[in-house]
């Protein structure tokens, strides 16, 4: 009996250790397999929300996507951004991000510019909810590149409407 308890205790210890190792691996690790990641989001545009195309402030709501590769350029064409409600934006044109470069995906209408690191959604409606939302960022083949859920209360401690994800 003592031998069985010793074996049983050892088996239990091994099982607990295996579970601890499994728990240490983040469930969302696959989302970080891309060189492109969400650097941050200005989910609440400064000022009173106004989604008018003329005089509104949707252009002040933006998602920053950065190329974290040290060597590779990445073309954003075909990448997709979506919120929890299903509002979607697909990068339809070539937009090359050099290593370390970034782009602001802004609401509203405007002229895309590689030099100014900006792409406009050409839509004057706000995409991100001011209280909580989920940001999905997909590679052209549909594989997740990065995913982040946020709540204003839990993730925006200074209340400025901006949340930083990757440095």
N, C-alpha and C positions, 0 to 999 in steps of 0.2 A: 504494500500500500504506500509506503513512504516513497518508493521508487516511482510509482505512478504519479503521485502528487508532484514530485520533482520534475518529471517529464511534462506533466500537465502545466506546471508553473512556467517551465521553460518555453513550452509551446505558446502559452498565453503571452509571455513576454515578447516572443518573436512576432506574434500576430499584432500586438500593440505597436511594436517598433515599425512593422510594415505599414500599418495604418498611419502612423505618424509621418513616415516618409511620403506616402501618397497625399496626405493632407498638406504637406509642405509645398507641393507642386501646385501652383495656381490653376484653377479650373479654366481660366481664360488665357492661358499662356499662348495658345495658338494665335490669338489676335495680334501678338507682337512679333510675328514672323516676318513682317514686312519692313522694308527700309522706311517706308512712309508711315508716319504716325500722327495722331492728333496731338499737337503741342498744347492747344488750349482753345477755349470757346468764350466769346463775349456773347453769352446767351441772353442777356438783358441789356438792350441798347440804352445808353445814357439818355435821360430825359423821359418825357411822357411818350409812350408808344404811339406811333402814328404810321400806319402802313400805306399812306398816300404815296404814289409814285413821284409826285412833285411836292417837295417840302416835308416829306416823311423822314423817319430816321431808321428805316430798315437797313440802310447801308452801314449803319453803325453796329449792327449785329453781324458777327463773323466767326468763322471757324478757321483756325490756323493749322495747316498741314505742313509738316516738315520732313525733309529727306534726311534721315539720320545716318545714312551710309557715309563712309569715309572716302569711298572711291567711285561709286556708281551713280550715274545720272538716272533719273526715273521720269518717264513720261506719264502725266496724269490722265491722258486720254483713255476713256473707258472706266476709270475709277468712279465709284458711286458713293454718295453720302445720303443717309436716310435718317429720319427721326422715328420715334416710337409709333407715331400716328401714321407713318407710311409716306410722309412728304419726302420727295426724292429729288436729288440733283445728280446728273451724270456729266462728267467732264467730257464734252463732245469734241473739243479741239485739242491739238497738241499743246502741251504746256510742260516744258522740260524743267525739272528741278535738279540743279547741280547738287553735289554732296554738301550738306549743311544748309541748303537753301530752303525757303518756305514760301507758302502762298496763303493769302487771306481769301477765303471764299466768303464773299459779302452778299447780303441781301440787296434788293433794289436793282436798279438798272444802271449800267455803265459800260465802259470799254475795258475789256480785259487787257492786262499789261504784264508782260514778263518783267520789264524793267521796274515796275512798281509793285511787283509780287501780288497782283490782285486778279481775281476772277469774280465776276458778278453772276448771281443766280438768274438775273433778268426776271425777277419776280419780286413784287413789292410787299408780299405777305411775309410776316415773321415766320421763321422755321422752328426756332427753339422756344420751348415753353419757359416762362419766367420762374416757375415753381419747381418743376422737375421734368426730366426728359431722358432719353437714351440716344446717344449718337452712334450710328453704325457707319463704318467706313469700309468699303469693299473693294477688292482688287477687280480688274476687268473680268476675270473668270468667275466672279461671285464669291471667292474665298474671303473671309473676314481679314482685313488688314489691322483694324483697331476698333474697339468698342468701349464706350464709357457711358455709364448711367450717372446722373447727378440729381441732387436735390439742393435747392437754394440753402436750406437750413444746415445740411450736413457738409456741403462742399464749398460754400462761398462765405467763409468766416468774416471777411471784411465788408461784405455786402456791396461790392462794386460791380456785380454782374459778370465778372470774369473768373473762370476756373482754369488753372494750369494743370496739365496732365504729365507731359514729358518735358524735361528741361531743355 
